[in-house]
Amino acid sequence: DGGITQSPKYLFRKEGQNVTLSCEQNLNHDAMYWYRQDPGQGLRLIYYSQIVNDFQKGDIAEGYSVSREKKESFPLTVTSAQKNPTAFYLCASSRGSGTYNEQFFGPGTRLTVL
Amino acid sequence: AQKITQTQPGMFVQEKEAVTLDCTYDTSDQSYGLFWYKQPSSGEMIFLIYQGSYDEQNATEGRYSLNFQKARKSANLVISASQLGDSAMYFCAMREGPSNDYKLSFGAGTTVTVRA
């Protein structure tokens, strides 16, 4: 089945630690995205990548880093510089540019900083 | 400035009735796409319906229809014959053209609760 997988589903980390969230897609999509969602709120864009080996900052990139070495993978690292990392993180992908291309979402990772 | 505005934080609807979720948007692009997503309590985002800025007819997908009023920059979602499984958060989103790198902007969402 084609889709997007994110792991782990729940993640706990201690303050001051870096943590990497996984996102893999087998939809052969060119573009991938990372969003953050806080309780009761909408999605905010962290980083996005339209092609391999290229990525751009979104609206709230500070304290996060990404890589895009393979088309199917777009891992997100939450660094210790992120002041309030506890949130729900969603990864998405789409075929590419074009205003008509919908984004497909993974199941999300809930990150809690202890 | 907010690109997508959803003014209804929460709504209650009786089972089998219709409900309209409001969405207004702000863009200077001529070519853009409007999307509605459903997010149940599990957290997954489910694509519901799409409307292109050049589409002359309102989009429909099963029990979902989009009331697109371009001049008023509104794209309201209508859910007909509500079911208990429709209880979820609903997000309106807009994808603009190359000047905005085709990024998707989301509204704050509307929580819908369907009552039996």
Interface residues (C-beta under 8 A of the other chain):
Chain A: A31 Y33 G40 Q41 G42 L43 R44 L45 Y48 Q50 Q56 G58 F88 L90 A92 S97 G98 T99 Y100 N101 E102 Q103 F104 F105 P107 G108 R110
Chain B: I4 S31 Y32 G33 F35 Y37 S42 G43 E44 M45 F47 Y50 G52 S53 F91 R95 E96 G97 P98 D101 Y102 K103 L104 F106 G107 A108 G109
